[in-house]
Amino acid sequence: MPSALPHPALDASQNLIPALKAFWPTYKSFFPSATSLLDYRNHVAFYSKADSLHSAIAICGFFTIYVYVMQQITGNASQVDGLWTFLPVIYGAHFALQKYVAYQIDPPKLSGFFGATRSVTQSWADLVEPRLALMLALQLLWSARLTYNAVRRGMFKAGEEDYRWPLLRARMSRPVWEIFTLTFIAIAQNILLACTALPQYVILQSASAKYKSAPPPRPASHLVAGDYAIAALLVVNLVVQFIADHQQQEYQNFKRGNDITGKPLTVSEARSSRYTPSDAKRGFVTKGLWAWSRHPNFACEQTTWWILWLFVPLTFYPSSHHVARPAFEYLVNAAIASPLLMNSLFLPSALFSEEVSAEKYPEYRQYQRRVGMFWPIPDTLARSAYYGFVADKATKQRVEADVWGSPAVHDKLK
């Protein structure tokens, strides 16, 4: 049946939905009994011959069970938090390298003379699409930054649990908490992490043999200028995110009387720091990037998934300026669920963090009034205009003094 979208690889009804429907029958055909799970040859055949989405679903199922079981054993709700820095890379690597890995573990055979068989010879270049390899490399950079920051904050220490889980646990009855840990922490978050790779899946489908006669305008087999532009944009975004992480860590260490390495501050270091005793007393960082956004690292994190999604329209959008079909048909497809789902998680997470901060720090409400939640433009810029031209001078001075100290501006960009 012809696709209603510009390219059949964009049509979930022709790829994603049929693959989802076929998962369980396909899985049962490779693993008809519990004992069949013990035979590695069944796993090799499943990975190399089934749809790549089926392997991804199996990976997601494994980590879902792991998170829930470990959560029940340890009582620690941060099991999935420790996997957050790695799982998107695992799914991205799966779709980027699935054909190559399948070839290595179960190479296709050709029949020869007198019934002899020989393996088909294929190289890395034959089996890995350059665009998917580039996306994987960018995901590795993303993971390196996030992992470094997690290690620096002690996330991987034994027994470490995000401070928000105990607070949330205290607000729920035991039955409600148990339902929440299963449905949201174990199942929903793992599905969400798997969905981060939907752009790779859609691009991989466009490179499949069934669409060889109808390649997209910019096939994944060839990198173009747009690939490098998107890659550069993501690297810049990661640099900004790293700066935000560093500024937050620097402030938290200063608040505890330490330098950025965690060693006690000397008198000269304390005097030369961008932060003051009044900053430490306030309890939360408001300088540097944090003078323009209450969550610059969250803003960059959400932007990361939109940047990776850009590879999809790059692949499918026509090169000609004269496009016969509406632009949204190239943009609205299964791949866009990746950034949308990530945004849907980060917004309530940030709102809950802000609720906790507002209860803990008296001046945080003023910070919320003066600085935008995520984006400096237009949010913080509009607030600056309000306090600069609309609010009375006394209100402006009071709010900005609470946020940045006295004098109000207090070297915001230092």
C-alpha positions in Angstrom: 0.0 0.0 0.0 1.5 3.4 -1.0 2.5 5.6 1.9 0.6 8.8 2.7 3.9 10.5 3.7 6.7 11.7 1.4 8.8 8.6 2.0 7.6 5.2 3.3 10.3 5.1 5.9 8.6 8.1 7.6 5.3 6.2 7.7 4.9 4.5 11.1 2.0 2.4 9.7 4.5 0.7 7.3 7.4 0.2 9.6 7.2 1.0 13.3 3.6 -0.2 14.0 3.9 -3.5 12.1 7.2 -4.2 13.8 5.7 -3.6 17.2 2.7 -5.9 16.4 5.1 -8.6 15.2 7.4 -8.5 18.2 5.7 -11.1 20.4 5.0 -13.7 17.6 8.6 -13.2 16.4 10.0 -13.5 19.9 8.1 -16.7 20.5 9.3 -18.2 17.2 12.9 -17.9 18.4 12.3 -18.7 22.0 9.3 -21.1 22.1 10.1 -22.2 25.7 11.9 -21.1 28.8 14.8 -23.5 28.2 15.3 -22.1 24.7 16.5 -18.9 26.4 19.6 -20.8 27.6 20.7 -21.6 24.0 23.0 -18.8 22.8 22.3 -19.8 19.2 18.7 -18.7 19.6 19.9 -15.2 20.8 22.3 -15.0 17.8 19.6 -15.9 15.4 17.1 -13.5 17.0 19.5 -10.6 16.9 20.7 -11.2 13.3 17.5 -12.2 11.6 14.6 -10.3 13.4 13.7 -6.7 12.9 16.2 -4.4 14.6 13.3 -2.9 16.6 12.7 -6.3 18.1 16.2 -6.5 19.6 15.7 -3.0 21.0 12.5 -4.0 22.6 14.2 -7.0 24.2 17.0 -4.8 25.5 14.4 -2.4 26.9 12.6 -5.4 28.6 15.8 -6.6 30.1 16.7 -3.3 31.7 13.1 -2.7 32.9 13.2 -6.0 34.8 16.7 -5.2 36.1 15.7 -1.8 37.4 12.6 -3.1 39.1 14.2 -6.1 40.7 17.2 -4.1 42.0 14.9 -1.4 43.3 13.0 -4.1 45.3 16.2 -5.6 46.6 17.9 -2.4 47.6 15.0 0.0 48.3 16.9 2.5 46.2 14.8 4.3 43.6 17.8 5.6 41.6 18.5 2.4 39.7 17.5 3.9 36.4 19.3 7.1 37.2 22.6 5.3 37.1 21.7 3.9 33.7 20.6 7.2 32.2 24.1 8.1 31.0 24.5 4.9 29.1 21.2 3.6 27.8 20.6 6.1 25.0 24.1 5.2 23.7 23.3 1.5 23.8 20.2 2.0 21.8 21.9 4.3 19.4 24.8 1.9 19.0 22.3 -0.9 18.4 20.7 0.8 15.4 23.9 2.1 14.0 25.8 -1.2 14.3 23.1 -3.8 14.1 23.9 -4.9 10.6 27.6 -5.0 11.3 27.2 -7.0 14.5 24.7 -9.4 12.9 27.2 -10.0 10.1 30.0 -10.7 12.6 28.0 -13.2 14.7 26.0 -14.8 11.9 27.5 -14.0 8.5 25.3 -14.8 5.5 26.3 -17.8 3.4 26.4 -18.4 -0.4 26.0 -21.8 -1.9 29.0 -23.0 -4.0 29.8 -26.0 -6.1 28.9 -29.5 -4.9 26.9 -28.0 -2.0 29.8 -26.1 -0.4 29.1 -22.8 1.3 31.1 -19.7 1.9 30.6 -16.5 3.8 29.6 -13.3 2.0 32.5 -10.8 2.4 31.4 -7.4 3.6 33.3 -4.6 5.1 32.5 -2.1 7.9 31.8 0.5 5.2 29.2 -1.8 3.6 27.3 -2.3 6.8 27.4 0.9 8.8 25.7 4.0 7.5 27.9 7.1 8.0 25.1 9.3 9.3 24.2 6.8 11.9 27.8 6.5 12.9 28.1 10.2 13.2 24.9 10.3 15.4 26.5 7.6 17.6 29.7 9.5 18.0 27.7 12.6 19.1 25.8 10.4 21.6 29.1 9.2 23.0 30.1 12.8 23.5 26.8 13.5 25.2 27.3 10.4 27.5 30.9 11.4 28.3 29.7 14.8 29.6 26.8 13.5 31.5 28.8 10.6 33.0 31.6 13.0 34.1 29.1 15.3 35.8 27.4 12.3 37.5 30.7 11.0 38.8 31.6 14.4 40.1 28.3 14.7 41.9 28.7 11.2 43.4 25.8 9.6 41.6 27.6 6.3 41.2 28.6 5.9 44.8 27.1 2.8 46.4 23.7 3.5 47.8 23.5 7.0 46.3 19.8 8.0 45.7 18.5 11.2 44.1 17.3 13.5 46.8 13.9 13.8 45.1 12.9 10.2 45.4 12.7 10.1 49.3 10.7 13.3 49.2 8.3 11.9 46.6 8.1 8.6 48.5 7.1 10.4 51.7 4.1 12.0 49.8 2.7 8.6 48.7 1.1 5.7 50.5 3.1 2.4 50.3 0.7 0.8 47.6 0.8 4.0 45.5 4.6 4.2 45.7 4.9 0.5 44.6 2.7 1.1 41.6 4.6 4.3 40.8 8.0 2.5 41.0 6.8 -0.2 38.6 4.9 1.8 36.1 7.0 5.0 36.0 10.4 4.4 37.3 10.9 0.9 35.9 8.7 0.7 32.8 8.0 4.3 31.6 11.5 5.6 32.0 13.1 2.6 30.2 10.6 3.0 27.3 11.4 6.7 27.2 15.1 6.0 27.0 14.6 3.4 24.2 12.5 6.1 22.3 15.6 8.4 22.2 16.8 6.2 19.4 13.6 6.6 17.2 15.5 9.0 14.8 18.1 6.4 14.2 15.5 3.7 13.6 13.7 5.9 11.1 16.9 6.7 9.3 18.0 3.0 9.4 14.7 2.1 7.7 15.4 4.5 4.9 18.6 2.6 4.2 17.0 -0.8 4.2 17.0 -3.0 1.0 13.2 -2.7 0.5 13.7 1.1 -0.2 16.8 0.7 -2.4 14.8 1.8 -5.4 13.4 4.9 -3.6 16.3 6.4 -1.6 15.6 9.6 0.4 16.9 13.0 -0.9 20.0 12.7 1.3 20.7 9.1 2.0 22.4 8.0 5.2 25.2 6.5 3.2 26.6 9.9 2.4 27.4 12.8 4.7 26.6 16.3 3.5 27.3 19.8 4.8 24.1 19.6 6.9 25.5 16.7 8.9 28.6 18.7 9.9 26.5 21.7 10.7 24.2 19.7 13.0 27.2 18.0 14.6 28.8 21.4 15.3 25.5 22.7 16.8 25.4 19.7 19.2 29.0 20.2 20.2 28.4 23.9 21.0 25.3 22.8 23.0 27.4 20.3 25.0 30.0 23.0 25.7 27.4 25.3 27.1 25.9 22.5 29.2 29.4 21.6 30.5 29.9 25.3 31.5 26.6 25.3 33.3 27.5 22.0 35.1 30.9 23.5 36.1 29.4 26.7 37.4 26.9 24.8 39.5 29.5 22.5 40.9 31.9 25.4 41.6 29.1 27.1 43.5 28.1 24.1 45.5 31.7 23.5 46.5 32.1 27.2 47.5 29.0 26.9 49.6 30.7 24.1 51.5 34.0 26.0 51.8 35.8 24.0 49.1 37.4 24.8 45.8 36.3 23.2 42.5 38.4 20.0 43.3 36.8 19.6 46.7 39.7 20.9 48.7 39.2 23.5 51.4 39.3 27.1 50.1 42.3 29.2 51.1 41.6 32.8 52.2 43.0 34.2 48.9 40.9 31.8 46.8 37.8 32.8 48.7 38.5 36.5 48.1 39.1 36.0 44.4 36.1 33.7 43.8 33.1 35.0 41.8 31.0 34.0 44.8 30.6 35.9 48.1 29.4 34.8 51.6 26.0 36.2 50.7 25.8 34.0 47.7 26.6 31.0 49.9 24.0 32.0 52.4 21.4 32.3 49.6 21.8 28.5 49.0 21.5 28.3 45.2 23.6 29.6 42.2 22.4 32.7 40.4 25.6 33.8 38.5 27.1 33.0 35.1 24.6 31.1 32.9 22.4 30.8 35.9 21.8 34.5 35.8 20.0 34.0 32.5 18.3 30.6 33.1 17.2 28.8 36.2 18.0 25.5 34.5 20.6 26.1 31.8 21.8 22.5 31.9 18.2 21.2 31.6 17.6 23.5 28.7 20.7 22.2 26.9 19.7 18.6 27.7 16.3 19.1 26.1 18.0 20.8 23.1 20.3 17.8 22.6 17.4 15.6 21.5 16.0 18.2 19.2 19.4 18.5 17.6 19.7 14.8 17.1 16.2 14.7 15.6 17.3 17.2 13.0 19.1 14.4 11.2 15.7 13.0 10.2 14.5 16.1 8.2 18.0 16.4 6.9 17.6 12.9 5.4 14.2 13.3 4.0 13.5 16.9 3.2 13.9 17.6 -0.6 17.0 19.4 -1.8 14.8 21.5 -4.2 13.3 24.7 -2.8 10.1 23.9 -4.6 8.5 21.3 -2.3 5.2 19.9 -3.5 4.1 18.6 -0.1 3.5 20.5 3.1 6.6 20.8 5.2 5.0 19.2 8.3 4.9 15.9 6.5 8.6 15.7 6.6 8.8 16.8 10.2 5.9 15.1 12.0 6.6 11.4 12.2 7.6 8.8 14.8 11.1 10.3 15.2 9.8 13.5 16.7 8.5 11.5 19.7 12.1 11.3 20.9 12.6 15.0 21.8 8.9 15.5 22.7 9.0 12.6 25.3 12.3 13.9 26.7 10.8 17.4 27.1 7.7 15.8 28.7 9.9 14.2 31.4 12.2 17.2 32.1 9.4 19.7 32.6 7.7 18.0 35.6 11.1 17.0 36.9 12.2 20.7 36.9 8.9 21.8 38.4 9.3 19.4 41.3 12.9 20.5 41.8 11.8 24.1 41.9 9.0 23.3 44.4 11.6 21.7 46.7 14.0 24.7 46.3 11.3 27.2 46.9 10.4 25.5 50.2 14.1 25.3 51.2 15.4 28.7 50.2 13.4 31.9 50.9 14.8 33.9 48.0 14.1 31.3 45.4 10.6 32.7 44.7 12.3 36.0 43.8 14.7 34.1 41.5 11.6 32.6 39.8 10.2 36.0 39.3 13.4 37.5 37.8 15.0 34.7 35.7 13.3 32.5 33.1 13.0 28.8 33.7 14.8 27.5 30.6 15.3 30.0 27.8 16.9 33.4 28.1 15.1 34.5 25.0 12.4 35.4 25.2 11.7 34.4 28.9 14.5 36.1 30.9 14.7 39.0 28.3 11.0 39.7 28.8 11.4 39.7 32.6 14.4 42.1 32.2 12.2 44.4 30.2 9.4 44.3 32.8 11.7 45.1 35.7 13.6 47.7 33.7 10.6 49.6 32.3 7.4 48.6 34.1 8.1 47.6 37.7 8.8 50.4 40.2 12.3 51.0 41.3 11.9 49.7 44.8 10.4 46.4 43.6 13.2 46.0 41.0 15.9 46.7 43.6 14.4 44.3 46.2 14.0 41.4 43.7 17.4 41.8 42.1 19.1 42.2 45.5 17.6 38.9 46.6 18.7 37.2 43.4 22.1 38.7 42.8 23.0 40.5 46.0 23.7 44.2 46.5 24.3 46.1 44.3 21.5 44.3 42.4 23.4 43.4 39.2 26.4 42.2 41.3 28.5 41.2 38.3 25.9 38.8 36.9 28.1 37.7 34.1 31.4 37.4 36.0 
